[in-house]
Amino acid sequence: MKERHTSLLMFGLIASIALFFMLNLVLGSVEIPVRAVIRVLLGEEENTIWRNIILKSRLPQSLTAIMAGAGLAVSGLMMQTVFRNPLAGPSVLGISSGASLGVAFVILLSGSIGGVALSQLGFIGEVTLTLSAIAGSLLIMILIAYVSQKVRGNVSLLIMGVMIGYIATAIIGVLKFFSAEEDIRAYVIWGLGSFARVSGGQTTVFVVIMLVVLPFSFLLTKTLNLLLLGDSYARNLGLNIKRARLLVISCAGILVAIVTAYCGPIVFLGLAVPHICRGLFHTSNHAVLLPASLCAGASLALLCNLIARMPGFEGALPVNSVTALVGAPVVMWVLFNKRKSER
């Protein structure tokens, strides 16, 4: 009976991805009929305007949302498991802050040193932003990997990650103080997060990278289940705790680094989705939670992107404004339940 319930829920999540994906292609400031969307995807539509809207804007944006949502949700689940903390998220180790720091150095110093704002360089500027974010994330990841081998407790490592995030934020603040107003505006816009930033050939690269990296998280299913038992039990069952922690943190960190590099810092999805899946499936088995989080993250990201685009209106809301509206109530619910259980 429980297996049937799990199968139905999983099917429902997959169906919701298909539904929200189609709605993302149909709805927007220009409403396009479903039949026309299908004809565009099949290469049969003659309306050039509709074809350009779907193939150059809505389709890349939807694919990016799917991959980013899935990556953040899976990394959030892994972080919550390895730290045994329900409020741990993808940015808990300062990896997102590292990406932000890399972007801040490039954006905020480009106008001051080179005399030309990076935001004015078009495609070259976008590629430079992506590479700088990846470089910043990887630098922090290397530092965290080194620290994880020296620090025993998960709490100490968690505090180290938070401190690294504070240091990065402080450096960004100093850079802002000495930067031109135009550069600061470009950095703030990047920091709001967007699935629309990835387009053209970048979409293909991003999707391919995520399709390569995401399956590695499923290889850690047994490791994650053992970590839930606690360090002592896991060690008695033959698990190398330091190595397991390094593998999980590295996998989650790479996912966060890639998503942040291409989409900017997307908040709350990685924190909220694992709790939603635990509530839906009533299990702590990662053989169920990993695929469930992947599907739920993709579905929720598509929904947030749809709301952010405000169908029927001109313009779009920042994605982080929508994800926060979804994620914040979940975090409050976790805190409320935790306090209730302690009584």
Secondary structure, DSSP 8 states (H G I E B T S, - for coil): -HHHHHHHHHHHHHHHHHHHHHHHHH-SSS---HHHHHHHHHT----HHHHHHIIIIIHHHHHHHHHHHHHHHHHHHHHHHHHT-TT--TTTTSHHHHHHHHHHHHHHHIIIIISS-GGGSTHHHHHHHHHHHHHHHHHHHHHHHHHHHH---HHHHHHHHHHHHHHHHHHHHHHHHTS-HHHHHHHHHHHT--SSS--THHHHHHHHHHHHHHHHHHTTHHHHHHHTT-HHHHHHTT--HHHHHHHHHHHHHHHHHHHHHHH----SHHHHHHHHHHHHH----HHHHHHHHHHHHHHHHHHHHHHHT-TTSSS---HHHHHHHHHHHHHHHHHHHHHHHH-
